[in-house]
Amino acid sequence: MFIYPLFVCSGEGQRREVSSMPGVYQLSVDEAVKEAAAAKAEGINGVLLFGLPDEKDAIGSAAYDPEAPVQSAVRALKREVPGLLVVTDVCLCEYTSHGHCGIVVDDEIANDPSVEQLARAAASHAAAGADIVAPSDMMDGRVGRIRSTLDHNGFPHVAIMSYAAKYCSAFYGPFREAADSAPAFGDRRSHQMDPANVQEALREVALDLDEGADIVMVKPALTYLDVIWRVKAEFGVTTAAYHVSGEYAMLKAAARNGWIDEPRAMLETLTAIRRAGADIIITYYAREAARALE
């Protein structure tokens, strides 16, 4: 049930550890292939790719560059690691010069132009060979637009795993270092969800399913176990949960200080996410957990 997130950059032989996420690296394509192959040998059958482009602009045009790190990694993984499920994150935050998840007009995110860029990015991932595209932006209507774009371009078989209930959380900080995606100004409250609101999560999931999502995701996982449970009970569809960077980093920090037994805490945490109803767990602990469960 584990999916292993990987951060892909350009170049060769690049393996740069993320300071706030011990054991997590920014990897060039060749190193990402090695990491994914090692994970698959340990029983991890899926990866989730995030890209770090060489150049950024106001509209995130590198998100749909066929030679960008994600697209290049998809082709390499499909060629070098047979049978690996390749999922790609679809968002603009890693690709925009301002770090926001969409196109900014007059200091506000413009929903519809952003959706068009996201659909172009998803189609480019599908063309490279992605099995699943995973829009994480939380723009309105993006699942339906991506579905129609994929179908129109000859990719009806490519599934959509929607970040359907993505909360405006304090636990994303380390990820923003890893993906170089911190917003240059403001925050993401306009499109990510209020942590106190579970009813909105259910509405968002229902909308994404109506638009064609095949899998829905709750993010973060550990601090939203009740939301995972409600989504699974209400809809009965394949439900993913993202054990996010801050949740991972807290365990790593506590373990490094000798305050907790890391293997036990890791497995207890992942078990709680599974117990809440997650069919898929996206976690930076994927390889360590797989080894512990052998």
C-alpha positions as MATLAB code, in Angstrom:
seq = 'MFIYPLFVCSGEGQRREVSSMPGVYQLSVDEAVKEAAAAKAEGINGVLLFGLPDEKDAIGSAAYDPEAPVQSAVRALKREVPGLLVVTDVCLCEYTSHGHCGIVVDDEIANDPSVEQLARAAASHAAAGADIVAPSDMMDGRVGRIRSTLDHNGFPHVAIMSYAAKYCSAFYGPFREAADSAPAFGDRRSHQMDPANVQEALREVALDLDEGADIVMVKPALTYLDVIWRVKAEFGVTTAAYHVSGEYAMLKAAARNGWIDEPRAMLETLTAIRRAGADIIITYYAREAARALE';
ca = [
       0.000    0.000    0.000;
       3.025    2.338    0.197;
       3.899    4.944   -2.411;
       7.367    6.468   -2.126;
       7.788   10.197   -2.928;
      10.889   11.214   -4.908;
      12.200   14.709   -5.689;
      13.800   14.835   -9.116;
      16.271   17.468  -10.320;
      18.356   17.887  -13.455;
      21.944   16.783  -13.969;
      23.655   13.473  -13.301;
      24.910   11.863  -10.130;
      23.016   14.344   -7.967;
      21.972   13.159   -4.505;
      21.450   16.125   -2.182;
      20.017   15.419    1.260;
      17.186   17.687    2.414;
      18.365   19.191    5.712;
      14.946   19.124    7.379;
      14.133   15.589    6.165;
      16.946   13.186    7.044;
      17.073   10.301    4.580;
      15.252   12.243    1.836;
      17.187   13.507   -1.183;
      16.881   15.648   -4.271;
      17.867   13.182   -6.985;
      18.908   13.487  -10.602;
      17.108   11.127  -12.968;
      19.820    8.466  -12.857;
      19.823    8.504   -9.060;
      16.011    8.449   -8.943;
      16.085    5.293  -11.071;
      18.524    3.678   -8.622;
      16.390    4.696   -5.642;
      13.173    3.437   -7.214;
      14.767    0.145   -8.226;
      16.048   -0.387   -4.683;
      12.615    0.444   -3.275;
      10.914   -1.976   -5.651;
      13.318   -4.722   -4.601;
      12.117   -4.112   -1.038;
       8.465   -4.422   -2.035;
       7.557   -0.783   -2.809;
       5.659   -0.906   -6.088;
       4.886    2.780   -6.614;
       6.620    6.165   -6.588;
       5.288    9.729   -6.621;
       7.459   12.210   -8.528;
       7.999   15.906   -7.787;
      10.161   18.067  -10.043;
      12.765   20.749   -9.477;
      13.167   22.630  -12.769;
      16.256   24.591  -13.771;
      14.207   27.675  -14.536;
      10.921   29.092  -13.246;
       8.563   31.731  -14.574;
       5.307   33.416  -13.586;
       3.085   30.817  -15.274;
       5.013   27.636  -14.443;
       5.656   26.711  -18.070;
       8.373   24.197  -17.120;
       5.598   22.041  -15.639;
       4.735   20.805  -19.135;
       8.226   20.793  -20.661;
       8.722   17.267  -22.091;
      12.408   17.418  -21.132;
      11.825   18.583  -17.551;
      12.991   16.378  -14.657;
       9.619   14.695  -13.997;
       8.932   13.797  -17.615;
      12.512   12.586  -18.073;
      12.273   10.520  -14.897;
       8.989    8.930  -15.969;
      10.529    7.724  -19.224;
      13.640    6.423  -17.457;
      11.677    4.626  -14.740;
       9.362    2.972  -17.238;
      12.386    1.821  -19.208;
      14.632    0.760  -16.321;
      12.261   -0.442  -13.585;
       9.627   -2.674  -15.221;
       6.372   -3.039  -13.348;
       6.844    0.094  -11.237;
       3.720    2.220  -10.796;
       4.659    5.816  -11.610;
       2.529    8.623  -10.185;
       3.279   12.283  -10.941;
       2.388   15.305   -8.871;
       0.547   17.918  -10.931;
       0.917   21.399   -9.493;
       2.557   24.680  -10.424;
       4.170   25.601   -7.092;
       7.508   23.948   -7.955;
       7.551   25.721  -11.320;
       6.362   29.280  -10.660;
       8.779   32.057   -9.781;
       6.400   33.192   -7.019;
       5.910   29.706   -5.554;
       2.125   29.655   -5.688;
       0.047   26.729   -6.949;
      -1.503   28.719   -9.783;
      -1.129   31.792  -11.964;
      -1.251   35.011   -9.966;
      -3.216   37.988  -11.331;
      -3.448   41.162   -9.236;
      -2.035   39.337   -6.194;
      -4.696   36.631   -6.364;
      -4.604   33.150   -7.876;
      -6.608   33.045  -11.098;
      -8.408   29.707  -11.031;
      -9.317   29.067  -14.676;
      -5.976   29.958  -16.320;
      -4.273   27.852  -13.656;
      -6.491   24.878  -14.481;
      -5.469   25.098  -18.142;
      -1.784   24.979  -17.200;
      -2.407   22.013  -14.908;
      -4.173   20.115  -17.682;
      -1.217   20.736  -20.017;
       1.176   19.436  -17.350;
      -0.920   16.312  -16.752;
      -1.031   15.567  -20.484;
       2.754   15.896  -20.726;
       3.179   13.443  -17.852;
       0.824   10.994  -19.518;
       2.712   11.324  -22.804;
       5.930   10.452  -20.959;
       4.298    7.281  -19.622;
       2.855    8.124  -16.206;
       0.305    5.639  -14.888;
      -1.443    8.096  -12.566;
      -1.470   11.892  -12.397;
      -2.064   13.469   -9.012;
      -3.274   17.090   -9.021;
      -2.336   18.690   -5.702;
      -3.155   22.323   -6.437;
      -6.758   22.472   -5.096;
      -8.016   24.661   -7.955;
     -11.743   24.322   -8.649;
     -12.659   22.125  -11.602;
      -9.185   20.856  -12.308;
     -10.049   17.144  -12.100;
     -12.708   17.421  -14.780;
     -10.452   19.495  -17.035;
      -7.560   17.068  -16.621;
      -9.842   14.095  -17.333;
     -11.165   15.628  -20.525;
      -7.656   16.632  -21.646;
      -6.269   13.146  -21.025;
      -9.157   11.522  -22.878;
      -8.905   13.954  -25.799;
      -5.161   13.293  -26.136;
      -5.482    9.513  -26.187;
      -4.788    8.730  -22.516;
      -8.109    7.389  -21.187;
      -6.182    4.693  -19.306;
      -4.230    7.207  -17.182;
      -5.873    7.467  -13.773;
      -6.315   10.542  -11.591;
      -5.440   10.491   -7.902;
      -6.852   13.758   -6.633;
      -5.587   15.612   -3.600;
      -9.267   16.067   -2.802;
      -9.082   17.041    0.878;
      -5.863   19.022    1.187;
      -5.741   21.148    4.293;
      -3.864   24.399    4.843;
      -1.459   22.774    7.251;
       1.560   23.792    9.314;
       3.170   20.448    8.487;
       4.302   21.216    4.922;
       7.413   23.225    5.769;
      10.101   20.589    5.125;
       8.483   19.675    1.790;
       8.815   23.263    0.649;
      12.554   23.012    1.238;
      12.719   19.697   -0.619;
      10.699   20.940   -3.609;
      11.883   24.565   -3.484;
       8.229   25.605   -3.527;
       7.696   28.070   -0.678;
       5.436   30.976   -1.694;
       7.298   34.257   -2.123;
       4.403   36.147   -0.541;
       1.114   35.384    1.166;
      -0.080   31.868    1.874;
      -2.401   29.198    0.453;
      -5.507   29.756    2.551;
      -7.499   30.848   -0.500;
      -7.553   27.325   -1.950;
      -6.386   24.866    0.711;
      -8.928   23.908    3.357;
      -9.632   25.163    6.864;
      -8.247   22.592    9.343;
     -11.426   22.864   11.445;
     -13.791   21.970    8.600;
     -14.585   18.319    7.823;
     -17.808   18.985    5.895;
     -15.884   20.869    3.234;
     -13.622   17.844    2.835;
     -16.606   15.651    2.083;
     -17.947   18.169   -0.425;
     -14.572   18.430   -2.156;
     -14.263   14.645   -2.401;
     -17.769   14.364   -3.857;
     -16.997   17.038   -6.458;
     -13.729   15.388   -7.507;
     -15.400   11.997   -7.845;
     -18.130   13.550   -9.977;
     -15.442   15.076  -12.189;
     -13.724   11.739  -12.743;
     -11.207   11.138   -9.956;
     -10.286    7.466   -9.602;
      -8.570    7.810   -6.216;
      -9.064   10.533   -3.614;
      -6.491   11.676   -1.110;
      -6.524   13.232    2.347;
      -3.495   15.366    3.219;
      -1.987   15.506    5.836;
      -2.648   12.035    7.216;
      -1.763   11.829   10.890;
      -3.542   14.982   12.025;
      -6.605   14.172    9.866;
      -7.279   10.524   10.711;
     -10.924   11.373   11.341;
     -11.213   12.835    7.845;
      -9.706    9.693    6.295;
     -12.279    7.655    8.219;
     -15.178    9.887    7.151;
     -14.132    9.852    3.484;
     -13.727    6.080    3.394;
     -17.019    5.480    5.214;
     -18.965    8.015    3.156;
     -17.759    7.126   -0.341;
     -16.205    3.652   -0.154;
     -13.689    4.484   -2.899;
      -9.953    3.912   -3.002;
      -8.586    6.407   -0.496;
      -5.001    7.608   -0.213;
      -3.405    9.480    2.670;
      -0.201   11.508    2.580;
       2.032   11.151    5.635;
       3.549   14.559    5.031;
       7.009   16.028    5.463;
       6.414   17.683    8.828;
       4.976   14.512   10.308;
       8.016   12.595    9.053;
      10.481   15.254   10.223;
       9.054   15.301   13.769;
       9.614   11.568   14.160;
      13.130   11.863   12.742;
      13.997   14.750   15.069;
      12.641   12.996   18.151;
      14.484    9.803   17.238;
      17.762   11.640   16.689;
      17.421   13.135   20.160;
      16.811    9.708   21.650;
      13.299   10.593   22.753;
      11.420    7.825   20.915;
      12.014    4.359   19.519;
      11.872    5.294   15.833;
      10.987    1.902   14.277;
       8.125    1.401   16.735;
       6.874    4.978   16.372;
       7.054    4.739   12.580;
       5.035    1.529   12.412;
       2.531    2.739   15.010;
       1.994    5.909   12.987;
       1.559    4.094    9.668;
      -0.728    1.526   11.301;
      -2.948    4.344   12.589;
      -3.252    5.762    9.072;
      -4.132    2.347    7.705;
      -6.582    1.699   10.555;
      -8.355    4.974    9.781;
      -9.193    3.625    6.329;
      -6.347    4.501    3.971;
      -5.864    2.022    1.139;
      -2.717    3.828   -0.029;
      -0.157    5.554    2.194;
       2.253    8.037    0.634;
       5.197    8.200    3.005;
       8.891    9.062    3.079;
       9.204    6.108    5.434;
       8.188    3.655    2.688;
      11.544    1.886    2.392;
      12.222    1.804    6.126;
       8.727    0.492    6.793;
       9.043   -2.174    4.098;
      12.291   -3.406    5.632;
      10.745   -3.423    9.118;
       7.773   -5.448    7.879;
       9.831   -8.153    6.140;
];
